[in-house]
Amino acid sequence: MPAPTDRPSPSTGFLVWHLNLRWRTAIDRALVPLGLTSSQYGVLASLYAFSAGGARPRQRELAEFIGLEPMHVSKLTRALERAGLVERTGYPGDTRAVQLTVTERGAEVVTAARAAVLRVEEQRLAPLGGRHSEQSGALTEMLLTLLRHAETLDSDTTTSEPEQPISSTQAVQDKEVS
């Protein structure tokens, strides 16, 4: 069996994925007393921010704002509605659209949830000097750069024709020809 030092370093993607799992688990635990999951918090906090100044977005607009599939946002907002944190109403002029509003209770819960999430963030960023450290700021900038790049790649793949997978038979035939 190879020694741990003989193994290759984990990929950046694996590290980001693994950190995300641990971070999300910590947030889920911190939000239990408020009756929220991290996904519900993400939608509620985004709606709260989107609604600043009195805006009442459609569900599809919120989905685009946070980068989630509309069906997933629909499922999450229905759960938030059942909890009394969000109000879903018809959108004027479009019977298929749903308009979203954070309730008074939703505003109270999202404020408390944000404080809990920031405590988790402070704990998780302690090795870098805390949330407000220079290293944490640099990490945030690097993550934003990677997210913007991923958005560019994602938009490029949605506008171009997907490559057709080749069968193993075709690959063998191509190899024999060359």
C-alpha positions in Angstrom: 0.0 0.0 0.0 1.5 3.4 -1.0 2.3 5.8 1.8 0.2 8.9 2.1 3.1 11.0 0.8 3.3 8.9 -2.4 -0.3 9.9 -3.4 -0.8 12.7 -5.8 -2.2 16.0 -4.3 -6.0 16.2 -4.5 -7.4 18.3 -7.4 -8.6 21.8 -6.9 -12.1 20.7 -7.9 -12.1 18.0 -5.3 -10.9 20.4 -2.6 -13.6 23.0 -3.5 -16.2 20.3 -3.5 -15.1 18.8 -0.2 -14.9 22.3 1.4 -18.4 23.1 0.1 -19.8 19.9 1.7 -18.2 20.7 5.1 -19.2 24.4 4.9 -22.8 23.6 3.9 -23.1 21.0 6.7 -22.0 23.6 9.2 -24.5 26.1 7.9 -27.3 23.5 7.9 -26.5 22.8 11.6 -26.4 26.5 12.5 -29.8 27.0 10.8 -31.7 24.1 12.4 -32.9 26.3 15.3 -34.5 28.7 12.7 -36.2 25.9 10.8 -34.2 26.4 7.6 -31.8 24.4 5.4 -28.9 26.1 3.7 -30.8 25.9 0.4 -33.8 27.5 1.9 -31.7 30.2 3.5 -30.0 30.9 0.1 -33.3 31.4 -1.6 -34.8 33.5 1.3 -31.6 35.7 1.7 -31.5 36.2 -2.1 -35.1 37.2 -2.2 -34.6 39.5 0.7 -31.7 41.2 -1.1 -33.5 41.2 -4.4 -36.5 42.8 -2.8 -34.7 45.7 -1.2 -36.4 48.9 -2.1 -39.8 47.2 -2.5 -39.2 45.0 -5.6 -41.5 42.0 -5.9 -39.7 39.6 -8.3 -41.2 36.8 -10.2 -40.0 33.4 -9.2 -38.2 33.0 -12.6 -36.3 36.3 -12.0 -35.2 35.1 -8.6 -34.0 31.8 -10.1 -31.9 33.7 -12.7 -30.6 36.1 -9.9 -29.3 33.2 -7.8 -28.4 30.8 -10.7 -30.7 27.9 -9.8 -33.2 26.0 -11.9 -36.7 27.5 -11.8 -38.2 24.2 -10.7 -35.8 24.0 -7.7 -36.6 27.6 -6.7 -40.3 26.7 -7.0 -39.9 23.8 -4.6 -37.9 25.8 -2.1 -40.2 28.8 -2.2 -43.2 26.6 -1.6 -41.5 25.2 1.5 -40.8 28.8 2.6 -44.4 29.8 2.0 -45.6 26.9 4.1 -43.3 28.1 6.9 -44.8 31.6 6.6 -41.6 33.2 5.4 -42.5 34.0 1.8 -45.7 34.9 0.1 -46.4 33.6 -3.4 -49.0 35.4 -5.5 -50.0 35.6 -9.1 -48.1 38.0 -11.2 -50.2 40.8 -12.8 -50.6 40.3 -16.5 -49.1 36.7 -16.6 -51.3 34.0 -15.1 -48.4 31.5 -15.3 -45.9 33.6 -13.3 -45.6 33.7 -9.5 -44.6 36.8 -7.7 -42.6 36.5 -4.4 -42.6 38.6 -1.3 -40.7 38.1 2.0 -43.2 38.2 4.9 -42.5 40.2 8.1 -41.7 36.9 9.8 -39.4 36.0 6.9 -37.5 39.2 7.3 -37.0 38.4 11.0 -35.8 34.9 10.3 -33.5 35.8 7.4 -31.9 38.5 9.7 -31.3 35.9 12.4 -30.1 33.3 9.9 -27.6 35.8 8.4 -26.1 36.3 11.8 -25.8 32.5 12.2 -24.2 32.1 8.7 -21.7 34.9 9.4 -20.7 33.2 12.7 -20.0 30.0 10.7 -18.1 32.0 8.1 -16.0 33.6 10.8 -15.2 30.2 12.3 -14.4 28.7 8.9 -12.2 31.6 7.9 -10.3 31.8 11.2 -7.2 30.1 9.7 -7.0 32.9 7.2 -7.4 35.6 9.9 -11.2 35.8 10.0 -13.8 37.2 7.6 -12.3 40.6 7.3 -8.6 39.6 6.8 -6.6 40.3 3.7 -6.3 36.6 3.0 -10.1 36.1 3.2 -10.6 39.1 0.9 -8.1 37.6 -1.6 -9.9 34.2 -1.4 -13.2 35.9 -2.1 -11.8 37.6 -5.1 -10.3 34.4 -6.5 -13.6 32.6 -6.0 -15.5 35.4 -7.8 -13.0 35.1 -10.6 -13.6 31.4 -10.9 -17.4 31.8 -10.7 -17.4 34.5 -13.5 -15.2 32.2 -15.6 -17.5 29.3 -15.0 -20.5 31.4 -16.0 -18.7 32.3 -19.3 -17.9 28.7 -20.0 -21.5 27.7 -19.1 -23.0 30.3 -21.4 -20.6 29.2 -24.2 -21.7 25.6 -23.9 -25.4 26.5 -24.0 -25.1 28.4 -27.2 -22.9 25.9 -29.1 -23.9 22.5 -30.5 -23.0 19.8 -28.0 -20.4 17.3 -29.2 -21.9 14.0 -30.2 -20.3 11.1 -28.2 -18.6 8.6 -30.5 -19.2 4.9 -29.9 -16.4 2.6 -29.0 -16.8 0.9 -32.3 -16.4 4.2 -34.2 -13.4 5.1 -32.1 -11.8 1.7 -32.9 -12.6 2.2 -36.6 -11.1 5.7 -36.6 -8.0 4.4 -34.9 -7.6 1.6 -37.5 -7.9 4.1 -40.4 -5.2 6.4 -39.1 
